[in-house]
Amino acid sequence: MPAVAVTGLGAVTAFGLGVDSLWQGLLQGRSAIAELQRGASQHLRMTMAAEVTAYRAEDHLADRDFNELDRFAQLALVAGREAWRHAGLLQQQPPPQAVAVVSGSAVGGKESEDAGYARLYGEGRARASPLTVPRAMAGAASSRLARELGARGPCASHASACAASSHAIAHAALLIASGRAEVALAGGSEAPLAQG
């Protein structure tokens, strides 16, 4: 059986953008929980969260991607790009059919889902946007990452609550160990702080 090793990392967290920001926050023992900034509302009883505030979509995405992707998938895309670069795979591209992408998300595209409900029930419109389902589904992150990488190997997503990311990583390791993939991009993302 082939050995499985982690060769690249990527992160977008409440500590900031990139693995270095996450690592420094952890080493310094800082808390990333603070007063809500983005989407703060008088309707919320909760005012504190580990919120990603350093991320701005326009710094990382083309307009089309911004419109097609819920925030959770955007965060996965940025972290996935960092992991791919960190692994040195920009210079040494593996064959497309040898690349797997596996992601995890407990709730998927909450912002898109909430916007759809607001449109239907809050505004009384007859239908939600046609992009609501593709943006809200948990598989949006893995499918968009696979498209960007040109991956033609297995592509999957896990929505197993708090274990979703761990399941995604384990699934990717099994794909490599079984010889079904040579390289796998795996992880998870969440962006549940929506207005509702």
Rosetta constraint file for C-alpha pairs under 8 A:
AtomPair CA 1 CA 177 HARMONIC 5.66 0.50
AtomPair CA 1 CA 178 HARMONIC 6.66 0.50
AtomPair CA 1 CA 179 HARMONIC 7.66 0.50
AtomPair CA 2 CA 176 HARMONIC 7.00 0.50
AtomPair CA 2 CA 177 HARMONIC 5.15 0.50
AtomPair CA 2 CA 178 HARMONIC 7.42 0.50
AtomPair CA 2 CA 179 HARMONIC 7.09 0.50
AtomPair CA 3 CA 176 HARMONIC 7.95 0.50
AtomPair CA 3 CA 177 HARMONIC 6.44 0.50
AtomPair CA 4 CA 173 HARMONIC 6.25 0.50
AtomPair CA 4 CA 176 HARMONIC 6.57 0.50
AtomPair CA 4 CA 177 HARMONIC 6.39 0.50
AtomPair CA 7 CA 86 HARMONIC 7.48 0.50
AtomPair CA 7 CA 87 HARMONIC 4.99 0.50
AtomPair CA 8 CA 82 HARMONIC 7.93 0.50
AtomPair CA 8 CA 83 HARMONIC 4.67 0.50
AtomPair CA 8 CA 84 HARMONIC 6.32 0.50
AtomPair CA 8 CA 85 HARMONIC 7.41 0.50
AtomPair CA 8 CA 86 HARMONIC 4.73 0.50
AtomPair CA 8 CA 87 HARMONIC 4.01 0.50
AtomPair CA 8 CA 88 HARMONIC 7.76 0.50
AtomPair CA 9 CA 19 HARMONIC 6.76 0.50
AtomPair CA 9 CA 79 HARMONIC 7.91 0.50
AtomPair CA 9 CA 82 HARMONIC 6.72 0.50
AtomPair CA 9 CA 83 HARMONIC 4.16 0.50
AtomPair CA 9 CA 84 HARMONIC 7.63 0.50
AtomPair CA 9 CA 86 HARMONIC 6.24 0.50
AtomPair CA 9 CA 87 HARMONIC 7.36 0.50
AtomPair CA 10 CA 18 HARMONIC 6.05 0.50
AtomPair CA 10 CA 19 HARMONIC 5.59 0.50
AtomPair CA 10 CA 78 HARMONIC 7.88 0.50
AtomPair CA 10 CA 79 HARMONIC 4.40 0.50
AtomPair CA 10 CA 80 HARMONIC 5.90 0.50
AtomPair CA 10 CA 81 HARMONIC 7.24 0.50
AtomPair CA 10 CA 82 HARMONIC 4.72 0.50
AtomPair CA 10 CA 83 HARMONIC 4.20 0.50
AtomPair CA 10 CA 84 HARMONIC 7.89 0.50
AtomPair CA 10 CA 86 HARMONIC 7.61 0.50
AtomPair CA 11 CA 17 HARMONIC 6.49 0.50
AtomPair CA 11 CA 18 HARMONIC 4.81 0.50
AtomPair CA 11 CA 19 HARMONIC 5.05 0.50
AtomPair CA 11 CA 22 HARMONIC 7.18 0.50
AtomPair CA 11 CA 78 HARMONIC 7.85 0.50
AtomPair CA 11 CA 79 HARMONIC 4.71 0.50
AtomPair CA 11 CA 80 HARMONIC 7.87 0.50
AtomPair CA 11 CA 82 HARMONIC 7.41 0.50
AtomPair CA 11 CA 83 HARMONIC 7.92 0.50
AtomPair CA 12 CA 16 HARMONIC 6.21 0.50
AtomPair CA 12 CA 17 HARMONIC 4.71 0.50
AtomPair CA 12 CA 18 HARMONIC 5.65 0.50
AtomPair CA 12 CA 19 HARMONIC 7.54 0.50
AtomPair CA 12 CA 22 HARMONIC 7.94 0.50
AtomPair CA 12 CA 52 HARMONIC 7.36 0.50
AtomPair CA 12 CA 55 HARMONIC 7.74 0.50
AtomPair CA 12 CA 75 HARMONIC 6.31 0.50
AtomPair CA 12 CA 76 HARMONIC 7.95 0.50
AtomPair CA 12 CA 78 HARMONIC 7.27 0.50
AtomPair CA 12 CA 79 HARMONIC 5.78 0.50
AtomPair CA 13 CA 17 HARMONIC 6.35 0.50
AtomPair CA 13 CA 18 HARMONIC 7.78 0.50
AtomPair CA 13 CA 22 HARMONIC 6.67 0.50
AtomPair CA 13 CA 51 HARMONIC 7.65 0.50
AtomPair CA 13 CA 52 HARMONIC 5.58 0.50
AtomPair CA 14 CA 32 HARMONIC 5.52 0.50
AtomPair CA 14 CA 33 HARMONIC 7.64 0.50
AtomPair CA 14 CA 50 HARMONIC 5.43 0.50
AtomPair CA 14 CA 51 HARMONIC 5.09 0.50
AtomPair CA 14 CA 52 HARMONIC 4.26 0.50
AtomPair CA 14 CA 53 HARMONIC 6.65 0.50
AtomPair CA 14 CA 54 HARMONIC 7.74 0.50
AtomPair CA 15 CA 21 HARMONIC 5.80 0.50
AtomPair CA 15 CA 22 HARMONIC 5.45 0.50
AtomPair CA 15 CA 25 HARMONIC 6.07 0.50
AtomPair CA 15 CA 32 HARMONIC 5.78 0.50
AtomPair CA 15 CA 52 HARMONIC 7.44 0.50
AtomPair CA 16 CA 21 HARMONIC 5.41 0.50
AtomPair CA 16 CA 22 HARMONIC 6.68 0.50
AtomPair CA 16 CA 52 HARMONIC 6.91 0.50
AtomPair CA 16 CA 53 HARMONIC 7.39 0.50
AtomPair CA 16 CA 54 HARMONIC 5.53 0.50
AtomPair CA 16 CA 55 HARMONIC 7.57 0.50
AtomPair CA 17 CA 21 HARMONIC 6.18 0.50
AtomPair CA 17 CA 22 HARMONIC 7.68 0.50
AtomPair CA 17 CA 54 HARMONIC 6.55 0.50
AtomPair CA 17 CA 55 HARMONIC 6.85 0.50
AtomPair CA 18 CA 22 HARMONIC 6.68 0.50
AtomPair CA 18 CA 79 HARMONIC 7.21 0.50
AtomPair CA 18 CA 82 HARMONIC 7.26 0.50
AtomPair CA 19 CA 23 HARMONIC 6.03 0.50
AtomPair CA 20 CA 24 HARMONIC 6.04 0.50
AtomPair CA 21 CA 25 HARMONIC 6.17 0.50
AtomPair CA 22 CA 26 HARMONIC 6.28 0.50
AtomPair CA 23 CA 27 HARMONIC 6.10 0.50
AtomPair CA 24 CA 28 HARMONIC 6.05 0.50
AtomPair CA 25 CA 29 HARMONIC 6.20 0.50
AtomPair CA 25 CA 30 HARMONIC 5.46 0.50
AtomPair CA 25 CA 31 HARMONIC 7.63 0.50
AtomPair CA 25 CA 32 HARMONIC 7.86 0.50
AtomPair CA 26 CA 30 HARMONIC 6.41 0.50
AtomPair CA 32 CA 50 HARMONIC 5.34 0.50
AtomPair CA 32 CA 51 HARMONIC 7.65 0.50
AtomPair CA 33 CA 48 HARMONIC 6.40 0.50
AtomPair CA 33 CA 49 HARMONIC 5.03 0.50
AtomPair CA 33 CA 50 HARMONIC 4.24 0.50
AtomPair CA 33 CA 51 HARMONIC 7.09 0.50
AtomPair CA 34 CA 48 HARMONIC 5.25 0.50
AtomPair CA 34 CA 49 HARMONIC 5.71 0.50
AtomPair CA 34 CA 50 HARMONIC 6.41 0.50
AtomPair CA 34 CA 51 HARMONIC 7.50 0.50
AtomPair CA 35 CA 47 HARMONIC 5.65 0.50
AtomPair CA 35 CA 48 HARMONIC 4.50 0.50
AtomPair CA 35 CA 49 HARMONIC 6.54 0.50
AtomPair CA 36 CA 40 HARMONIC 5.46 0.50
AtomPair CA 36 CA 47 HARMONIC 5.53 0.50
AtomPair CA 36 CA 48 HARMONIC 5.46 0.50
AtomPair CA 36 CA 49 HARMONIC 6.17 0.50
AtomPair CA 36 CA 51 HARMONIC 6.86 0.50
AtomPair CA 37 CA 51 HARMONIC 7.96 0.50
AtomPair CA 37 CA 53 HARMONIC 7.52 0.50
AtomPair CA 38 CA 51 HARMONIC 7.95 0.50
AtomPair CA 38 CA 53 HARMONIC 7.03 0.50
AtomPair CA 39 CA 193 HARMONIC 7.56 0.50
AtomPair CA 39 CA 194 HARMONIC 6.97 0.50
AtomPair CA 39 CA 195 HARMONIC 6.60 0.50
AtomPair CA 40 CA 44 HARMONIC 7.63 0.50
AtomPair CA 40 CA 47 HARMONIC 7.37 0.50
AtomPair CA 41 CA 195 HARMONIC 7.45 0.50
AtomPair CA 51 CA 193 HARMONIC 7.88 0.50
AtomPair CA 55 CA 59 HARMONIC 7.98 0.50
AtomPair CA 56 CA 60 HARMONIC 7.23 0.50
AtomPair CA 57 CA 61 HARMONIC 5.75 0.50
AtomPair CA 57 CA 66 HARMONIC 6.67 0.50
AtomPair CA 57 CA 74 HARMONIC 7.41 0.50
AtomPair CA 58 CA 62 HARMONIC 7.02 0.50
AtomPair CA 58 CA 63 HARMONIC 7.50 0.50
AtomPair CA 58 CA 66 HARMONIC 7.65 0.50
AtomPair CA 60 CA 78 HARMONIC 7.12 0.50
AtomPair CA 61 CA 65 HARMONIC 5.82 0.50
AtomPair CA 61 CA 66 HARMONIC 6.05 0.50
AtomPair CA 62 CA 66 HARMONIC 6.33 0.50
AtomPair CA 63 CA 67 HARMONIC 6.29 0.50
AtomPair CA 64 CA 68 HARMONIC 6.14 0.50
AtomPair CA 65 CA 69 HARMONIC 5.84 0.50
AtomPair CA 66 CA 70 HARMONIC 7.69 0.50
AtomPair CA 66 CA 74 HARMONIC 7.64 0.50
AtomPair CA 68 CA 131 HARMONIC 7.10 0.50
AtomPair CA 68 CA 134 HARMONIC 7.93 0.50
AtomPair CA 68 CA 135 HARMONIC 6.40 0.50
AtomPair CA 69 CA 73 HARMONIC 5.83 0.50
AtomPair CA 69 CA 74 HARMONIC 6.08 0.50
AtomPair CA 69 CA 135 HARMONIC 5.38 0.50
AtomPair CA 69 CA 140 HARMONIC 7.43 0.50
AtomPair CA 70 CA 74 HARMONIC 6.34 0.50
AtomPair CA 70 CA 109 HARMONIC 5.42 0.50
AtomPair CA 70 CA 110 HARMONIC 7.84 0.50
AtomPair CA 70 CA 111 HARMONIC 6.59 0.50
AtomPair CA 70 CA 112 HARMONIC 6.07 0.50
AtomPair CA 70 CA 135 HARMONIC 5.22 0.50
AtomPair CA 70 CA 136 HARMONIC 6.65 0.50
AtomPair CA 71 CA 75 HARMONIC 6.21 0.50
AtomPair CA 71 CA 109 HARMONIC 7.01 0.50
AtomPair CA 71 CA 111 HARMONIC 7.13 0.50
AtomPair CA 71 CA 191 HARMONIC 6.16 0.50
AtomPair CA 72 CA 76 HARMONIC 6.37 0.50
AtomPair CA 72 CA 108 HARMONIC 6.67 0.50
AtomPair CA 72 CA 109 HARMONIC 6.04 0.50
AtomPair CA 72 CA 141 HARMONIC 7.42 0.50
AtomPair CA 72 CA 189 HARMONIC 5.67 0.50
AtomPair CA 72 CA 190 HARMONIC 5.01 0.50
AtomPair CA 72 CA 191 HARMONIC 4.75 0.50
AtomPair CA 72 CA 192 HARMONIC 7.97 0.50
AtomPair CA 73 CA 77 HARMONIC 6.09 0.50
AtomPair CA 73 CA 109 HARMONIC 7.53 0.50
AtomPair CA 73 CA 140 HARMONIC 6.22 0.50
AtomPair CA 73 CA 141 HARMONIC 4.38 0.50
AtomPair CA 73 CA 144 HARMONIC 7.76 0.50
AtomPair CA 73 CA 189 HARMONIC 7.09 0.50
AtomPair CA 74 CA 78 HARMONIC 6.36 0.50
AtomPair CA 74 CA 141 HARMONIC 7.52 0.50
AtomPair CA 75 CA 79 HARMONIC 6.20 0.50
AtomPair CA 75 CA 189 HARMONIC 6.57 0.50
AtomPair CA 75 CA 190 HARMONIC 7.93 0.50
AtomPair CA 76 CA 80 HARMONIC 5.77 0.50
AtomPair CA 76 CA 141 HARMONIC 6.08 0.50
AtomPair CA 76 CA 145 HARMONIC 7.92 0.50
AtomPair CA 76 CA 187 HARMONIC 8.00 0.50
AtomPair CA 76 CA 188 HARMONIC 6.72 0.50
AtomPair CA 76 CA 189 HARMONIC 5.52 0.50
AtomPair CA 77 CA 81 HARMONIC 6.08 0.50
AtomPair CA 77 CA 141 HARMONIC 6.91 0.50
AtomPair CA 77 CA 144 HARMONIC 7.44 0.50
AtomPair CA 77 CA 145 HARMONIC 6.01 0.50
AtomPair CA 78 CA 82 HARMONIC 6.46 0.50
AtomPair CA 79 CA 83 HARMONIC 6.29 0.50
AtomPair CA 80 CA 84 HARMONIC 6.10 0.50
AtomPair CA 80 CA 145 HARMONIC 7.19 0.50
AtomPair CA 80 CA 185 HARMONIC 7.08 0.50
AtomPair CA 81 CA 85 HARMONIC 6.14 0.50
AtomPair CA 82 CA 86 HARMONIC 5.90 0.50
AtomPair CA 83 CA 87 HARMONIC 6.09 0.50
AtomPair CA 83 CA 185 HARMONIC 7.80 0.50
AtomPair CA 84 CA 88 HARMONIC 6.64 0.50
AtomPair CA 84 CA 89 HARMONIC 5.64 0.50
AtomPair CA 84 CA 90 HARMONIC 6.90 0.50
AtomPair CA 84 CA 185 HARMONIC 7.45 0.50
AtomPair CA 85 CA 89 HARMONIC 5.89 0.50
AtomPair CA 85 CA 90 HARMONIC 5.74 0.50
AtomPair CA 88 CA 92 HARMONIC 6.59 0.50
AtomPair CA 89 CA 93 HARMONIC 5.25 0.50
AtomPair CA 89 CA 94 HARMONIC 7.37 0.50
AtomPair CA 94 CA 98 HARMONIC 6.63 0.50
AtomPair CA 94 CA 99 HARMONIC 6.96 0.50
AtomPair CA 94 CA 182 HARMONIC 7.89 0.50
AtomPair CA 94 CA 183 HARMONIC 7.43 0.50
AtomPair CA 95 CA 99 HARMONIC 6.96 0.50
AtomPair CA 96 CA 149 HARMONIC 7.99 0.50
AtomPair CA 96 CA 150 HARMONIC 5.93 0.50
AtomPair CA 96 CA 151 HARMONIC 4.67 0.50
AtomPair CA 96 CA 152 HARMONIC 5.01 0.50
AtomPair CA 96 CA 153 HARMONIC 6.77 0.50
AtomPair CA 97 CA 151 HARMONIC 6.29 0.50
AtomPair CA 97 CA 152 HARMONIC 4.31 0.50
AtomPair CA 97 CA 153 HARMONIC 4.53 0.50
AtomPair CA 97 CA 181 HARMONIC 7.73 0.50
AtomPair CA 98 CA 151 HARMONIC 7.52 0.50
AtomPair CA 98 CA 152 HARMONIC 7.04 0.50
AtomPair CA 98 CA 153 HARMONIC 5.47 0.50
AtomPair CA 98 CA 180 HARMONIC 7.38 0.50
AtomPair CA 98 CA 181 HARMONIC 4.73 0.50
AtomPair CA 98 CA 182 HARMONIC 5.14 0.50
AtomPair CA 98 CA 183 HARMONIC 6.34 0.50
AtomPair CA 99 CA 151 HARMONIC 5.13 0.50
AtomPair CA 99 CA 152 HARMONIC 6.32 0.50
AtomPair CA 99 CA 153 HARMONIC 4.95 0.50
AtomPair CA 99 CA 154 HARMONIC 7.33 0.50
AtomPair CA 99 CA 181 HARMONIC 5.71 0.50
AtomPair CA 99 CA 182 HARMONIC 6.24 0.50
AtomPair CA 99 CA 183 HARMONIC 4.94 0.50
AtomPair CA 99 CA 184 HARMONIC 5.58 0.50
AtomPair CA 99 CA 185 HARMONIC 7.77 0.50
AtomPair CA 100 CA 146 HARMONIC 7.65 0.50
AtomPair CA 100 CA 151 HARMONIC 6.41 0.50
AtomPair CA 100 CA 152 HARMONIC 7.20 0.50
AtomPair CA 100 CA 153 HARMONIC 4.71 0.50
AtomPair CA 100 CA 154 HARMONIC 4.75 0.50
AtomPair CA 100 CA 155 HARMONIC 5.66 0.50
AtomPair CA 100 CA 172 HARMONIC 7.19 0.50
AtomPair CA 100 CA 175 HARMONIC 7.77 0.50
AtomPair CA 100 CA 181 HARMONIC 5.99 0.50
AtomPair CA 100 CA 182 HARMONIC 7.95 0.50
AtomPair CA 100 CA 183 HARMONIC 6.29 0.50
AtomPair CA 100 CA 184 HARMONIC 4.48 0.50
AtomPair CA 100 CA 185 HARMONIC 6.36 0.50
AtomPair CA 101 CA 142 HARMONIC 5.87 0.50
AtomPair CA 101 CA 143 HARMONIC 7.88 0.50
AtomPair CA 101 CA 145 HARMONIC 7.13 0.50
AtomPair CA 101 CA 146 HARMONIC 5.99 0.50
AtomPair CA 101 CA 151 HARMONIC 7.39 0.50
AtomPair CA 101 CA 153 HARMONIC 7.61 0.50
AtomPair CA 101 CA 154 HARMONIC 6.52 0.50
AtomPair CA 101 CA 155 HARMONIC 4.84 0.50
AtomPair CA 101 CA 156 HARMONIC 6.52 0.50
AtomPair CA 101 CA 172 HARMONIC 7.43 0.50
AtomPair CA 101 CA 184 HARMONIC 5.51 0.50
AtomPair CA 101 CA 185 HARMONIC 4.86 0.50
AtomPair CA 101 CA 186 HARMONIC 5.93 0.50
AtomPair CA 102 CA 142 HARMONIC 5.87 0.50
AtomPair CA 102 CA 154 HARMONIC 7.92 0.50
AtomPair CA 102 CA 155 HARMONIC 5.72 0.50
AtomPair CA 102 CA 156 HARMONIC 4.81 0.50
AtomPair CA 102 CA 157 HARMONIC 5.44 0.50
AtomPair CA 102 CA 158 HARMONIC 7.73 0.50
AtomPair CA 102 CA 168 HARMONIC 5.36 0.50
AtomPair CA 102 CA 169 HARMONIC 7.23 0.50
AtomPair CA 102 CA 171 HARMONIC 7.25 0.50
AtomPair CA 102 CA 172 HARMONIC 6.20 0.50
AtomPair CA 102 CA 184 HARMONIC 7.31 0.50
AtomPair CA 102 CA 185 HARMONIC 6.36 0.50
AtomPair CA 102 CA 186 HARMONIC 4.81 0.50
AtomPair CA 102 CA 187 HARMONIC 6.88 0.50
AtomPair CA 103 CA 139 HARMONIC 7.48 0.50
AtomPair CA 103 CA 141 HARMONIC 6.70 0.50
AtomPair CA 103 CA 142 HARMONIC 5.33 0.50
AtomPair CA 103 CA 156 HARMONIC 6.56 0.50
AtomPair CA 103 CA 157 HARMONIC 4.70 0.50
AtomPair CA 103 CA 158 HARMONIC 6.26 0.50
AtomPair CA 103 CA 164 HARMONIC 7.81 0.50
AtomPair CA 103 CA 165 HARMONIC 6.53 0.50
AtomPair CA 103 CA 168 HARMONIC 5.29 0.50
AtomPair CA 103 CA 169 HARMONIC 7.80 0.50
AtomPair CA 103 CA 186 HARMONIC 5.50 0.50
AtomPair CA 103 CA 187 HARMONIC 5.14 0.50
AtomPair CA 103 CA 188 HARMONIC 5.12 0.50
AtomPair CA 103 CA 189 HARMONIC 7.79 0.50
AtomPair CA 104 CA 138 HARMONIC 7.44 0.50
AtomPair CA 104 CA 157 HARMONIC 5.42 0.50
AtomPair CA 104 CA 158 HARMONIC 4.54 0.50
AtomPair CA 104 CA 159 HARMONIC 5.82 0.50
AtomPair CA 104 CA 160 HARMONIC 7.68 0.50
AtomPair CA 104 CA 164 HARMONIC 4.46 0.50
AtomPair CA 104 CA 165 HARMONIC 4.40 0.50
AtomPair CA 104 CA 166 HARMONIC 7.70 0.50
AtomPair CA 104 CA 167 HARMONIC 7.22 0.50
AtomPair CA 104 CA 168 HARMONIC 5.50 0.50
AtomPair CA 104 CA 187 HARMONIC 6.19 0.50
AtomPair CA 104 CA 188 HARMONIC 4.30 0.50
AtomPair CA 104 CA 189 HARMONIC 6.59 0.50
AtomPair CA 105 CA 138 HARMONIC 5.99 0.50
AtomPair CA 105 CA 157 HARMONIC 7.68 0.50
AtomPair CA 105 CA 158 HARMONIC 6.43 0.50
AtomPair CA 105 CA 159 HARMONIC 5.22 0.50
AtomPair CA 105 CA 160 HARMONIC 7.50 0.50
AtomPair CA 105 CA 161 HARMONIC 7.23 0.50
AtomPair CA 105 CA 164 HARMONIC 5.60 0.50
AtomPair CA 105 CA 165 HARMONIC 6.64 0.50
AtomPair CA 105 CA 188 HARMONIC 5.66 0.50
AtomPair CA 105 CA 189 HARMONIC 5.58 0.50
AtomPair CA 105 CA 190 HARMONIC 5.91 0.50
AtomPair CA 106 CA 138 HARMONIC 7.75 0.50
AtomPair CA 106 CA 158 HARMONIC 7.82 0.50
AtomPair CA 106 CA 159 HARMONIC 4.83 0.50
AtomPair CA 106 CA 160 HARMONIC 5.94 0.50
AtomPair CA 106 CA 161 HARMONIC 4.27 0.50
AtomPair CA 106 CA 162 HARMONIC 6.18 0.50
AtomPair CA 106 CA 163 HARMONIC 7.93 0.50
AtomPair CA 106 CA 164 HARMONIC 6.04 0.50
AtomPair CA 106 CA 190 HARMONIC 7.18 0.50
AtomPair CA 107 CA 138 HARMONIC 6.90 0.50
AtomPair CA 107 CA 159 HARMONIC 7.06 0.50
AtomPair CA 107 CA 161 HARMONIC 7.47 0.50
AtomPair CA 107 CA 190 HARMONIC 7.09 0.50
AtomPair CA 107 CA 192 HARMONIC 7.09 0.50
AtomPair CA 108 CA 136 HARMONIC 5.70 0.50
AtomPair CA 108 CA 137 HARMONIC 5.65 0.50
AtomPair CA 108 CA 138 HARMONIC 4.20 0.50
AtomPair CA 108 CA 139 HARMONIC 7.76 0.50
AtomPair CA 108 CA 140 HARMONIC 7.98 0.50
AtomPair CA 108 CA 159 HARMONIC 7.87 0.50
AtomPair CA 108 CA 190 HARMONIC 6.79 0.50
AtomPair CA 108 CA 191 HARMONIC 7.74 0.50
AtomPair CA 109 CA 113 HARMONIC 6.20 0.50
AtomPair CA 109 CA 135 HARMONIC 6.03 0.50
AtomPair CA 109 CA 136 HARMONIC 3.75 0.50
AtomPair CA 109 CA 137 HARMONIC 6.19 0.50
AtomPair CA 109 CA 138 HARMONIC 6.76 0.50
AtomPair CA 109 CA 191 HARMONIC 7.26 0.50
AtomPair CA 109 CA 192 HARMONIC 7.71 0.50
AtomPair CA 110 CA 114 HARMONIC 5.95 0.50
AtomPair CA 110 CA 136 HARMONIC 6.45 0.50
AtomPair CA 110 CA 191 HARMONIC 6.88 0.50
AtomPair CA 110 CA 192 HARMONIC 5.55 0.50
AtomPair CA 110 CA 193 HARMONIC 7.67 0.50
AtomPair CA 110 CA 194 HARMONIC 6.32 0.50
AtomPair CA 111 CA 115 HARMONIC 6.08 0.50
AtomPair CA 111 CA 136 HARMONIC 7.74 0.50
AtomPair CA 111 CA 191 HARMONIC 7.67 0.50
AtomPair CA 111 CA 192 HARMONIC 7.22 0.50
AtomPair CA 111 CA 193 HARMONIC 7.64 0.50
AtomPair CA 111 CA 194 HARMONIC 5.21 0.50
AtomPair CA 111 CA 195 HARMONIC 7.63 0.50
AtomPair CA 112 CA 116 HARMONIC 6.16 0.50
AtomPair CA 112 CA 132 HARMONIC 5.74 0.50
AtomPair CA 112 CA 135 HARMONIC 6.20 0.50
AtomPair CA 112 CA 136 HARMONIC 5.54 0.50
AtomPair CA 113 CA 117 HARMONIC 6.37 0.50
AtomPair CA 113 CA 132 HARMONIC 6.45 0.50
AtomPair CA 113 CA 133 HARMONIC 7.83 0.50
AtomPair CA 113 CA 136 HARMONIC 5.80 0.50
AtomPair CA 114 CA 118 HARMONIC 6.08 0.50
AtomPair CA 114 CA 194 HARMONIC 6.88 0.50
AtomPair CA 114 CA 195 HARMONIC 7.04 0.50
AtomPair CA 114 CA 196 HARMONIC 5.28 0.50
AtomPair CA 115 CA 119 HARMONIC 6.11 0.50
AtomPair CA 115 CA 196 HARMONIC 7.87 0.50
AtomPair CA 116 CA 120 HARMONIC 6.24 0.50
AtomPair CA 116 CA 128 HARMONIC 5.13 0.50
AtomPair CA 116 CA 129 HARMONIC 6.72 0.50
AtomPair CA 116 CA 132 HARMONIC 6.32 0.50
AtomPair CA 117 CA 121 HARMONIC 5.70 0.50
AtomPair CA 117 CA 122 HARMONIC 7.09 0.50
AtomPair CA 117 CA 128 HARMONIC 7.52 0.50
AtomPair CA 118 CA 122 HARMONIC 4.52 0.50
AtomPair CA 118 CA 123 HARMONIC 6.33 0.50
AtomPair CA 118 CA 196 HARMONIC 7.67 0.50
AtomPair CA 119 CA 123 HARMONIC 5.01 0.50
AtomPair CA 119 CA 124 HARMONIC 6.52 0.50
AtomPair CA 119 CA 125 HARMONIC 5.85 0.50
AtomPair CA 119 CA 127 HARMONIC 7.63 0.50
AtomPair CA 119 CA 128 HARMONIC 6.23 0.50
AtomPair CA 120 CA 124 HARMONIC 5.09 0.50
AtomPair CA 120 CA 125 HARMONIC 4.85 0.50
AtomPair CA 120 CA 126 HARMONIC 6.38 0.50
AtomPair CA 120 CA 127 HARMONIC 6.04 0.50
AtomPair CA 120 CA 128 HARMONIC 6.08 0.50
AtomPair CA 121 CA 125 HARMONIC 7.22 0.50
AtomPair CA 128 CA 132 HARMONIC 6.72 0.50
AtomPair CA 131 CA 135 HARMONIC 5.93 0.50
AtomPair CA 132 CA 136 HARMONIC 5.88 0.50
AtomPair CA 133 CA 137 HARMONIC 5.89 0.50
AtomPair CA 134 CA 140 HARMONIC 6.50 0.50
AtomPair CA 135 CA 140 HARMONIC 6.26 0.50
AtomPair CA 136 CA 140 HARMONIC 7.25 0.50
AtomPair CA 138 CA 157 HARMONIC 6.69 0.50
AtomPair CA 138 CA 158 HARMONIC 7.51 0.50
AtomPair CA 138 CA 159 HARMONIC 6.67 0.50
AtomPair CA 139 CA 143 HARMONIC 6.11 0.50
AtomPair CA 139 CA 156 HARMONIC 7.00 0.50
AtomPair CA 139 CA 157 HARMONIC 5.22 0.50
AtomPair CA 139 CA 158 HARMONIC 7.86 0.50
AtomPair CA 140 CA 144 HARMONIC 6.04 0.50
AtomPair CA 141 CA 145 HARMONIC 6.17 0.50
AtomPair CA 142 CA 146 HARMONIC 6.02 0.50
AtomPair CA 142 CA 155 HARMONIC 6.57 0.50
AtomPair CA 142 CA 156 HARMONIC 6.51 0.50
AtomPair CA 142 CA 157 HARMONIC 6.34 0.50
AtomPair CA 143 CA 147 HARMONIC 6.17 0.50
AtomPair CA 143 CA 155 HARMONIC 6.89 0.50
AtomPair CA 143 CA 156 HARMONIC 7.90 0.50
AtomPair CA 144 CA 148 HARMONIC 6.25 0.50
AtomPair CA 145 CA 149 HARMONIC 6.16 0.50
AtomPair CA 146 CA 150 HARMONIC 5.81 0.50
AtomPair CA 146 CA 151 HARMONIC 4.85 0.50
AtomPair CA 146 CA 152 HARMONIC 7.42 0.50
AtomPair CA 146 CA 155 HARMONIC 7.07 0.50
AtomPair CA 147 CA 151 HARMONIC 6.48 0.50
AtomPair CA 153 CA 180 HARMONIC 7.77 0.50
AtomPair CA 153 CA 181 HARMONIC 6.58 0.50
AtomPair CA 154 CA 180 HARMONIC 7.84 0.50
AtomPair CA 154 CA 181 HARMONIC 7.56 0.50
AtomPair CA 157 CA 168 HARMONIC 6.85 0.50
AtomPair CA 158 CA 164 HARMONIC 5.27 0.50
AtomPair CA 158 CA 165 HARMONIC 7.37 0.50
AtomPair CA 158 CA 167 HARMONIC 6.74 0.50
AtomPair CA 158 CA 168 HARMONIC 6.11 0.50
AtomPair CA 159 CA 164 HARMONIC 5.29 0.50
AtomPair CA 160 CA 164 HARMONIC 4.55 0.50
AtomPair CA 160 CA 167 HARMONIC 7.68 0.50
AtomPair CA 163 CA 167 HARMONIC 6.01 0.50
AtomPair CA 164 CA 168 HARMONIC 6.18 0.50
AtomPair CA 164 CA 188 HARMONIC 7.01 0.50
AtomPair CA 165 CA 169 HARMONIC 6.28 0.50
AtomPair CA 165 CA 186 HARMONIC 7.89 0.50
AtomPair CA 165 CA 187 HARMONIC 5.17 0.50
AtomPair CA 165 CA 188 HARMONIC 4.52 0.50
AtomPair CA 165 CA 189 HARMONIC 7.62 0.50
AtomPair CA 166 CA 170 HARMONIC 6.16 0.50
AtomPair CA 166 CA 187 HARMONIC 7.38 0.50
AtomPair CA 167 CA 171 HARMONIC 5.94 0.50
AtomPair CA 168 CA 172 HARMONIC 6.17 0.50
AtomPair CA 168 CA 186 HARMONIC 5.96 0.50
AtomPair CA 168 CA 187 HARMONIC 6.00 0.50
AtomPair CA 168 CA 188 HARMONIC 7.33 0.50
AtomPair CA 169 CA 173 HARMONIC 6.22 0.50
AtomPair CA 169 CA 186 HARMONIC 5.26 0.50
AtomPair CA 169 CA 187 HARMONIC 5.86 0.50
AtomPair CA 170 CA 174 HARMONIC 6.23 0.50
AtomPair CA 171 CA 175 HARMONIC 6.28 0.50
AtomPair CA 172 CA 176 HARMONIC 6.44 0.50
AtomPair CA 172 CA 184 HARMONIC 5.75 0.50
AtomPair CA 172 CA 185 HARMONIC 7.40 0.50
AtomPair CA 172 CA 186 HARMONIC 6.24 0.50
AtomPair CA 173 CA 177 HARMONIC 6.06 0.50
AtomPair CA 173 CA 184 HARMONIC 7.67 0.50
AtomPair CA 174 CA 178 HARMONIC 5.89 0.50
AtomPair CA 175 CA 179 HARMONIC 6.28 0.50
AtomPair CA 175 CA 180 HARMONIC 5.09 0.50
AtomPair CA 175 CA 181 HARMONIC 5.51 0.50
AtomPair CA 175 CA 184 HARMONIC 7.87 0.50
AtomPair CA 176 CA 180 HARMONIC 5.93 0.50
AtomPair CA 176 CA 181 HARMONIC 4.83 0.50
AtomPair CA 176 CA 182 HARMONIC 5.56 0.50
AtomPair CA 176 CA 183 HARMONIC 6.73 0.50
AtomPair CA 176 CA 184 HARMONIC 7.23 0.50
